[in-house]
Amino acid sequence: MTLEENKQVVGRAFEALMAGDLQPVQDLLAPDAVLHQCGFLKPMPVRVFISGAAPGMRIEDRRLRIERMIGEGDLVAVHWTTTGRNSAPDEP
């Protein structure tokens, strides 16, 4: 695949993930893909995220904007902004 095709695949997977539709993420991304995200101390394998590693993450009124995508070879990074309201119940 070309770099532009890789960016399109990552963009589709990312938008599906943010919409809460996990099946396209499993179908589109490599099994060893990882999420490097602010707030997580270590990279999280996509398969771990999909299996429910972040069950308490509930964001209402979410707005998502992909700022830019950069890539080299088969690696693609997404710089994105999201806003919303965390509606997960408070932990005791």
Buried (B, 14 or more C-beta within 10 A) or exposed (E): EEBEEBBBBBBBBBBBBBEEEBEBBEEBBEEEBBBEEEEEEEEBBBBEBBEEEBEEEBBEEEEBEBEEBEBEEEEBEBEBEEEEEEEEEEEE
